[in-house]
Amino acid sequence: MANNYWMIVQTEENYKITSDRGFDLVGLTKRQRKRAQRMEPEDRLLFYISGSRKWAASAYVESECFEDEEIIWESIGTRNEIYPYRAKIRKGIALKPDKYINGLELGPTLEYTKRWSPKLWYLAFVDTIHLLPQRDFNLIENEMRRTLKKKLVEVKAENDS
């Protein structure tokens, strides 16, 4: 059973790197060291793509946090970050880009974003990692499941006709 429910905010490029690696690793910056060290096996993750404001995948944390200096993800801005605080992960749900969950629909309804104006909900996700209420995590992941089921029904209907 998960102890914590996290949301990882990545650029489109860094999400693609994580996805192309098969969702084996998540990396966090030096500024997020304390939160990274709170991650434990069986915690859950959601991946949110900042530029498009969409949720793309979920995952399970498989290891405690460790440090590694290998450059994997692209640095953002002028900080030249290498995301040294890492945890091994395992893929849960990964949606195709045309099926990502639109943040404009769910974002304003989340408990986590209630402190922001509904029109500015996305400002809640400026940082790289967020500890979400379980309710918010489940709402988003259930929407991912519903999207996958809908796609399976559409494929089955195409095959039957």
C-alpha positions as semicolon CSV with decimal commas, in nm:
position;residue;x (nm);y (nm);z (nm)
1;M;0,000;0,000;0,000
2;A;0,134;0,342;-0,096
3;N;0,237;0,572;0,182
4;N;0,269;0,886;-0,030
5;Y;0,125;1,006;-0,357
6;W;0,361;1,222;-0,561
7;M;0,332;1,423;-0,876
8;I;0,645;1,471;-1,085
9;V;0,641;1,772;-1,317
10;Q;0,855;1,733;-1,626
11;T;0,905;1,910;-1,955
12;E;0,791;1,726;-2,266
13;E;1,158;1,644;-2,341
14;N;1,234;1,505;-1,996
15;Y;0,911;1,306;-1,988
16;K;1,008;1,151;-2,323
17;I;1,346;1,054;-2,176
18;T;1,174;0,892;-1,875
19;S;0,927;0,713;-2,103
20;D;1,193;0,599;-2,352
21;R;1,386;0,447;-2,061
22;G;1,078;0,239;-1,977
23;F;0,994;0,432;-1,660
24;D;1,286;0,280;-1,472
25;L;1,406;0,593;-1,291
26;V;1,290;0,929;-1,164
27;G;1,533;1,212;-1,092
28;L;1,499;1,521;-0,876
29;T;1,707;1,834;-0,834
30;K;1,929;1,929;-0,542
31;R;1,654;2,167;-0,423
32;Q;1,419;1,869;-0,385
33;R;1,658;1,653;-0,182
34;K;1,436;1,637;0,131
35;R;1,124;1,541;-0,063
36;A;1,320;1,289;-0,270
37;Q;1,449;1,130;0,050
38;R;1,087;1,091;0,170
39;M;1,006;0,866;-0,127
40;E;0,970;0,502;-0,030
41;P;0,905;0,176;-0,213
42;E;0,537;0,142;-0,305
43;D;0,478;0,517;-0,303
44;R;0,292;0,622;-0,617
45;L;0,383;0,879;-0,882
46;L;0,193;1,075;-1,145
47;F;0,376;1,238;-1,434
48;Y;0,254;1,582;-1,534
49;I;0,388;1,756;-1,845
50;S;0,427;2,123;-1,763
51;G;0,416;2,277;-2,112
52;S;0,094;2,108;-2,221
53;R;-0,057;2,092;-1,869
54;K;-0,147;1,725;-1,902
55;W;-0,103;1,405;-1,701
56;A;0,062;1,131;-1,900
57;A;0,147;0,836;-1,674
58;S;0,155;0,681;-1,329
59;A;0,425;0,469;-1,168
60;Y;0,532;0,288;-0,851
61;V;0,841;0,378;-0,652
62;E;1,064;0,069;-0,630
63;S;1,359;0,191;-0,421
64;E;1,469;0,439;-0,162
65;C;1,630;0,759;-0,285
66;F;1,995;0,741;-0,393
67;E;2,243;0,982;-0,548
68;D;2,387;0,951;-0,898
69;E;2,569;1,212;-1,106
70;E;2,512;1,054;-1,451
71;I;2,344;1,305;-1,682
72;I;2,013;1,163;-1,805
73;W;1,758;1,446;-1,821
74;E;1,793;1,785;-1,985
75;S;1,869;2,077;-1,759
76;I;1,608;2,351;-1,742
77;G;1,711;2,716;-1,739
78;T;2,055;2,830;-1,631
79;R;2,096;2,606;-1,323
80;N;2,259;2,320;-1,513
81;E;2,086;2,058;-1,297
82;I;2,168;1,689;-1,329
83;Y;1,879;1,557;-1,116
84;P;2,110;1,371;-0,877
85;Y;1,844;1,245;-0,632
86;R;1,689;0,939;-0,785
87;A;1,464;0,645;-0,716
88;K;1,398;0,335;-0,921
89;I;1,041;0,319;-1,046
90;R;0,809;0,081;-1,229
91;K;0,548;0,186;-1,485
92;G;0,184;0,183;-1,387
93;I;-0,020;0,344;-1,666
94;A;0,134;0,526;-1,963
95;L;-0,102;0,697;-2,206
96;K;-0,037;0,778;-2,569
97;P;0,010;1,154;-2,631
98;D;-0,335;1,194;-2,789
99;K;-0,491;1,038;-2,477
100;Y;-0,313;1,242;-2,206
101;I;-0,545;1,373;-1,935
102;N;-0,612;1,741;-1,991
103;G;-0,527;1,945;-1,684
104;L;-0,774;2,217;-1,784
105;E;-1,055;1,974;-1,703
106;L;-0,929;1,816;-1,379
107;G;-0,679;2,069;-1,245
108;P;-0,926;2,321;-1,101
109;T;-1,121;2,043;-0,921
110;L;-0,826;1,906;-0,720
111;E;-0,793;1,955;-0,345
112;Y;-0,428;2,041;-0,400
113;T;-0,510;2,342;-0,622
114;K;-0,784;2,493;-0,400
115;R;-0,545;2,760;-0,266
116;W;-0,516;2,906;-0,616
117;S;-0,778;3,082;-0,825
118;P;-0,954;2,827;-1,051
119;K;-0,817;3,014;-1,353
120;L;-0,461;2,993;-1,215
121;W;-0,470;2,634;-1,081
122;Y;-0,161;2,539;-1,285
123;L;0,054;2,769;-1,069
124;A;0,027;2,497;-0,803
125;F;0,253;2,281;-1,023
126;V;0,548;2,513;-1,080
127;D;0,796;2,301;-0,882
128;T;0,926;1,957;-0,990
129;I;0,768;1,740;-0,717
130;H;0,444;1,768;-0,522
131;L;0,291;1,558;-0,245
132;L;-0,072;1,508;-0,349
133;P;-0,374;1,407;-0,144
134;Q;-0,468;1,045;-0,213
135;R;-0,807;1,161;-0,342
136;D;-0,644;1,375;-0,614
137;F;-0,406;1,097;-0,714
138;N;-0,693;0,846;-0,741
139;L;-0,908;1,090;-0,939
140;I;-0,637;1,141;-1,200
141;E;-0,529;0,776;-1,220
142;N;-0,892;0,661;-1,247
143;E;-0,936;0,902;-1,538
144;M;-0,631;0,739;-1,699
145;R;-0,791;0,395;-1,651
146;R;-1,121;0,518;-1,795
147;T;-0,936;0,656;-2,098
148;L;-0,765;0,319;-2,152
149;K;-1,093;0,128;-2,121
150;K;-1,261;0,365;-2,367
151;K;-0,979;0,305;-2,615
152;L;-1,013;-0,075;-2,575
153;V;-1,387;-0,052;-2,643
154;E;-1,322;0,159;-2,956
155;V;-1,063;-0,091;-3,084
156;K;-1,298;-0,384;-3,017
157;A;-1,582;-0,206;-3,204
158;E;-1,351;-0,146;-3,502
159;N;-1,248;-0,511;-3,507
160;D;-1,610;-0,630;-3,485
161;S;-1,724;-0,422;-3,783
